[in-house]
Amino acid sequence: MTDITTTLTQRGQRYGDFTGQSKITQDIKRAMRQGNWPDLSDPQRECLEMLAVKISRILNGDPDYHDNWHDIIGYTTLVAETINRNPNQK
């Protein structure tokens, strides 16, 4: 079993310093809330918040880590599918 110190060290090597990554994430989230945030559905908001995390990890850590880019595609696909199934639902 991996202890938490090992896990945090590995994540830090992949994503960079947590404080820096957190700052970027929160800046992105603040910017998103300046737009039509109240008009978005929960899945749309959740997707955008997850994208903020993924983007901040890319900017603060390893930009070549495939998983972050792959996850971005996954989250946006989920929202697109939700909109196709329920085009007028919020």
N, C-alpha and C positions, 0 to 999 in steps of 0.2 A: 504494500500500500504506500502511495506517495504521500509524504507529509506536506502540509500547507506551505512551508517555506520553499520546498522544491517547486511546487506548483507556481507560487508567486514569482520565483526566480525565472522559471521558464516563460511565464506570461510576460514578464518585464522584458525579456530578451526578444520576444516576438512583437509586442505592442508598444514598447517604450515605457517611460516613466508614467505611472498611473495619474499623477497630478497633472502632467502635461496633457495626457489623453483626455482627462476629465474636463479640463479647461476648454479644449477644442470642442468636445461633445456639447458642453453647456452653451458655448457661443453659437453653435449651429442650431441648437434647440431654441435659443432665444430668438434667433433670426426667423426661424420657421413660424413662431407664434405671432410675428408681426403681420402676417398675411391673413388669409381667410381660414385660419385654423379652426374657428368655431363651426365652420360649414362642413368640415371633413367628418367622415365616419370613423368609428373606433379603429377598424382595420387600416384605414388610410393613415391615421395618426400614429398607430403602433408601427406601421411600416416605416414612416418617416423618422420616428425616434430610433428605430433599429438601424436605419441607414446612417443616422448621425453617429451612432456608435461605430459602425463599420468604417465610415469615412474618417473618423478621428483616429481609429487604429491604423488605417492606411497612412494618414498624414504624420502620425507620431511614431510609428513603428516601421515594420517591414512592408514596403509598398508592393513587394513581389509575392506576398503570401496569398496564394490562390484562393484560400478559403474565404477571405473577406470579400473578394470580388464575386465569388460564386454565391455567397449568402445574399449579396445585394440583388443579384438576379432572382434568387428564390423569393425574397420578400416582395419585390415588385411584381413577380408573377402571381403570387397569392392575392395581392390587391386587384390586379387585372382580372383574375378569375372571379373574384368576389363581385366586382362591378359587372362583369358579363352575366352572372347569375341573378343579380339584384340591382339593376341599373339605377333605380330611384330610391334605394334604401339608404338611410343614414344611420 
